[in-house]
Amino acid sequence: MKTKLIDCLRPLMLGAVMLSSTAFAAVQPLDSVVAIVDNDVVMKSQLDQRVHEIQQTIAKRGGAVPPAGVLDQQVLERLIVENLQLQIGDRSGIRITDEELNQAIGTIAQRNGMSLEQFRAALAHDGLSYDDAREQVKREMIISRVRQRRVAERIQVSEQEVKNFLASDMGKMQLSEEFRLANILIPTPESANSTAIQAAAQQAAEIYKQLKQGADFAQVAIARSASDNALEGGEMGWRKAAQLPPPFDQMLARMSVGDITEPLRTPGGFIILKLQEKRGGQAMMRDEVHVRHILIKPSEIRSEAATKQLAEKLYDRIQNGEDFSELAKSFSEDPGSALNGGDLNWIDPNALVPEFREEMARAQQGVVTKPFKTQYGWHVLEVMGRRATDSTEQAREQQAMNVLRNRKYDEELQTWLRQIRDEAYVEIKLPGADQAAQ
């Protein structure tokens, strides 16, 4: 949950006043407001903390930190937009439970190859507070859910769009190659006149010239880009060609890793891309297993021990020559397969729970396994066949769906972020920054 206004203002309470025989000492404020954002504020302590985190990230990459004034204004703008989304989340009743937050923190630690204690130690080594990290993760989870409600749920991709995309030259191209990109955006207002557009074009050309002369792309992005990912050095992650506005798709196909594009005009302004990595698509093979099983579940009238005992009796009956299929029809409590003699047909092992998948992997073809337990109950299974299936067509359709959704999402997200920023009342009080009230 975001910080309430009273909580933000609490640090503004005056400190104690020391008495002397002649005068009072000066009162020192503990914090200050750097921006008023609708019904909330951004505090100087929040700005300083986030700037410190960004500086740590830039230092880890070995880049040079932009001038303090430039970085402060970039970070403040990010905090303003985040604050607006958190307020929307608060009004919408979005809450993150401690269990969800703990799980998210654990996942982050695991992805970095650390235990939770090692993750805490790594944060402390970088001068970052574990509690502050938890709060930031919580904020990001709220923002993600707000975006899912306000943006993602409005995006629809039809089967016809997928078919048209796969049949297009663009679709064929994007499925063969994928690019990891970084970007720099010089924006132009929606109602920009020719003078404003020319000024933006000149600024983009100057940045392009600096980059060609060896300037660090990430550092320039942090200092000059207006994109939502500017503070990450413009990092966009992996993108398919079809997710990019023409003619970037064709340009990237001809570029080498490390190259940058010339500035090109887009609806949002002038954009420069850097090709960080590329990888090609190949035929996708999927392992499948033909398996059948009998499931016996514990219940109010059948204990765990009795359930196991029944599964063992069925296993013995199969071993003594009784038909697996007939026993499955009579005893199995898996409604999806019982009528088919327990046959699950050809199935992707990844669609199964770990215990079933592991037992199936160990089983010899044509040999019934001894009873084993999963979260659903007690099973006996028989592997009837194994094969590798070319799932390229299914994968292509899913990739096309994802690409079209991501393209629409990226466009809709940037439009929505600009909209909530434009419609908000924002008064910037950061010393040295332009005052703005909307």
N, C-alpha and C positions, 0 to 999 in steps of 0.2 A: 504494500500500500504506500502511496506517495506521502511525503511529509506534509502534514497539515500546516496551514498558515500560522497558527499560534505557535507551533513547534519551531517553524522557521524563524519567527520573530523573537522567540525566547532568548537566543544569544545576544539580542540587542540590549538586554537589561544592563543597567550601568553597574560597573564594578564598585567595590568599596572605596570610600574616600578617606584618605589618610589625613589626619589633623596635624597641624603644626601650631606653634604659638602665634603665627602671624597670618597664615593663609591656608586654604584648601589646595590639595594637589589636584592636577588636571585629571578629569575623568576620561578613561580610555574605553571606547566601545570594543566589544569582543568580536563582533562580526558586522557585516553590512550587506545591504541589498544591492545586487548588481543588475537585476532586471525584475520588473513587475510583469507577470504573465497571467492575464485574465484574473482569476481568483487566487492566485498563488504567487510565489516569488522565487527567484534564484538567488542564493546567498553567495557571498564572496568565498566562504569556506568550501562550498560545493564546487565552485569554479576552480579554486586553487587545487583541490583534491584531484579533479578530473585532468587538469593541466599536468599535474605531477604524474599521473598514470600515463598520459600520452607521451610525456617526455621519456619515461622509463621504456615505453614500447619503441620509440624512435631510437633511443640509445642502444637497445638490444639489436636493432637492425643495423647498427653502425652508421646511421645517418646523422646529419647535422640538424640540430633543433632550430626551427625558425625563430625570428625575433619575438620577444615576449608579447609585444602588442598584437602582432599578427596572430599568434597562436591563441591568445586570450579571446580575441573576437571570434575566431573560428569555433573554439570550444563553447563559448557562450551561446552562439547561434544553435549549436547542437543541443545544448541543455534546454534552450527555449522550446525547441520542437519536441524534445523528449517530454518536457513538463506538460505541454499541451496534450500529448497522447496519454500521459499518466492521469491527467484530470479527466479525460474521456473515460479511461478505465475505471476510475473511482466512481464517476457518475453512473457507469454501466454495471457497477457491482462486481467487477472482476477482482478476485482475491486469489492469492497464492498461499497455499497451506505450507506449514513447516515441513511436512512430509514431502511435498512436491519440490520445495526448495532444497532440502537435504539431498534428494535424489539427483537434482540438477547439478549441485555442487560435486557430488560423487562422480557423476558422469564426466564433468570437466576434468577432475583429477585423474580419472581413469584414462581419458583420451591423451593426457600428457604423461602417461606411464607412471603415475604417482599414487601413493596411498593418501588418505585424507590428511594425515599428520605431515607427510612430505609436502603436500600442497600448501598447508599452513606455513611450513618453514620456508618454502619458496617465495610466498608472498611477503613474509617478514624480511627475507633477504633483500627483496626489491623495495623495501620500505613501504609496503602496502598493508593495510589492516585487513584481517580476515573478515571482520564484521562489515567493513566497508565493501569488500568484495561480494559478500553475501547480499548486501543491499543492492549493489549494482546488478547482480544476476537477477534478483527479484524484479527490479525495474525493467530489465530487458524481457523477462518472461511476461510481465503485464503488457508491455508495448507490443510484443509478438501477438498476444491474444487480441489486443485492440485491433491490430492490423488484419488479423484473420477475420474478425467480425465486420470491420468497416470496408475492407478491400477484397480479401480473397474470396469471401462468400458471394460477392457480386460477379465473379468471373465465371463464365460458362464457355465450354468448348464443345462443339457439336461433333458427332461422328463424321459428318460431311466435311467439316473443317480439317479433321485429321486426315481423311482420304485425299482432299485437295492438296494438303501440305505434302503428304508422302509422294504424290504424283508430280509435284512441282520440282523444277531444277533446284530451287532453294532447299527443299526437303532432302533431296538426294545428296546435296552437298553437305548439309549440316550433320547428317548421320554418319558421314565419313570422317569428319574431323571435329575436334573440340579444342578450344583455346582458353588459356588462363590469362586474364587481362587486368590491366590497371587503367584508370582513366583520369583525365583532367577536364573539367567542365567550366567554361566561361559563359555564364547565363545571359540571356537576353529577355527582357520583360515581354509579356504577351502582346502588349500594345506598343512595342518599341518602334520608334521612328527610324529613319535611315541613318540619322546621326548616331543614335545609340547602337545600332547594328554595326555601323562602321567602326565605332570605338571598341566594341567587343571583338570584332574581327582583327583589329590591330593588336589588341592585347593578346589574343590567341596566337597570332603570328609571332609576337615577341617571345612568348613562352616556348613556342615550337623551336625558335632559333636558339634559345638558351639550352633546350634539351639536345639539340643536334650538336651543340658545342660542348656537351658533356655534363650538363647539370643533372643532378640526381632527381629522377622522376618522382620518387616518393616524397622527397623534401619539397619539391615544387608543388606537388598536389596538396600537401598539408598547408602550404602557405598561400596558394593561389586558387585552388579549385573550389567551386561552389557545389560540388556533388555531395550526396549524402554520405559517401564513403571517403571523403577527403582526409579525415584524421587517421584513416588506415593506410595512408599513402596512395589512395585511389584504388586500392585492391578490390577487384570485382569478383574474383574466383573464376571458376570454369564457366564458359558460355559456348553454346552452339552458334554457328554462323547465323542461323535463322532468328536468333534472339536479338540480333543487332540490326540497327537501322541501315538500309542500303546507303552508300555502297561499301560500308565497312566489311561486309561479309566477303565480297570478292577481293578486297584489298588484303585482308588477313590471310586468305588462302595462298597469296603470292609472297607473303612476308616471311622473314626468318625470325627465330626467337631473338628478342632483344630490340627489334625494330620498333619504331613508332610511326603512327599515321600522321599525315598532315592534318591541320584543323579542318573539320567539315561542319557545315551548318546542319543542325537538327532543330526540331520544334522547341527544344529547351535552351538552345544556345549553340556555342561552338565547342566541339569535343575532340580531344586527342586521346588515342588509345596506344598502349604499349603492350606488345605481345611477349608475355613472360614465359609461357610454355605452350606446346601443342601436342595433341595425341590423336591418333587415328582410330576409327571404329573397325571392328572385326566381327566376323560371324560369331554369334553367341550360342554356345552349346550348354545345355542344361542336363544334369544327371537326373534321371527319373527311376523310380523303383515301383515294380508291380507287387503289391503286398495285400495280404488279407489278415484279419485279426478277429479275435473274440474278446469282447470287453465285459467284465463283470464288475458292477459298482456296489460299494457298501451303501447301506440305507438304514432307516430307523429300525427295520426288522431283521437286518443282516449286518452283523458286526464285521469289523476289519478282518478278524481272524477267520470268520466263516466265509468271507468273500475270497480270501486267499485260498482257503481249503477247496472251495468249489472250482476255482481256476485250475488248481493242481489236479483235481479229479478229471476235468475236461482234458487237460494235457495228457493224462495217463490214458484216457479213452482213445485219444487220437493216436498215441503211440501203440495202442493195442489194435489199431486198424480201423477204427470208426472214421466215418467221413467228416472232414473238417467243415465242409460247407453245410452239411445237415446239422451239425452241432451248433454252428454259428447261427443258423436260422432259428434254432430252438432256444438258445441260451444267451446269445450276445445282446447286450443292452446299448449298443451303438445304433440308433435308429437310422443313421445314414447308410449303413452297410449291412445290417443284419439280414434283410430280405434278399440281399445279393450273396448270401453265404459268407459274409464278412469281407467281401472283396472291395478294397479301396481304389482299385484300378491303378493306372500309372499316376504317380504322385511325386511332386517335388519334395525331397526330404526337408528343405528349409521351411515348408509349410507345417511341419509337425513339431510337437513339443520335444525338448531336448532328450528326455529319457527314451521316448519312442524312437526318435531319430538315431540315437546312439545304439540302441539294441538292434535296430534294423541294420545298421552299418556292420555290426559284428556277426549278424546271422548269415549262415551259409544258405545258398539258394536251394529250396526244396526241403529244408530242415525246419521243423517247428521249434520255436524257442520255448524254454521253460517260462513259467509265469513271472512277470515283472510288473512293477507298480509305476504309475504316473499320477498326475493330479486328478485324472478322471476315474481311476480305479485300477483293476488288475487285468493284464492282457496276456494272451498268447498270440504269436504272429508267425506267419510264414512268408518268406520272400519268394516270389514266383518268377521274378525276372529283373534284370537291370539293363538300362540302355542310356545312351547319350542322345538327346533330342536337340535338333536345330530349332531354337526358339527365337531366331533372328527376327522373324516377321512380327511376333508378339512384342518383342522388345522394341522394334521399330515403332509400332503403334503407341506403346507406352511412352517412348522417348518423344514422339511427336506431340502427344497429349501434354507432356511435361513442358516441352519447349513453348507450345502455344500458350499454356497457362502462365508460365514464367514471363513470357513476353508481355502478355496482358497485365500481369501483376506488376511488373516493373513500371510500366507506363501509368497504370492506375495509381500505384503507390506515390510516385513523384507528383502526380497531379493532386492527389489527396493531401499530401504533406504541404504543398504550396497553398492549397485552399485553406487548411486549418490555420496556417501561419498568417495568411492574408486577412482572415476573418477575426483573428484574435486581437485583443488589446495588449500591446507590448510596449513597455517603456524601459529603455535601456539606461541604466545609471552607472555603468562601468566608466570610471575616469578615462578620458581620452577617446571614448567611443562616441559615435554620432548618436544623438538623442532621437528616439523613434517612438511615436505613439500612434496606434491604429485603432 
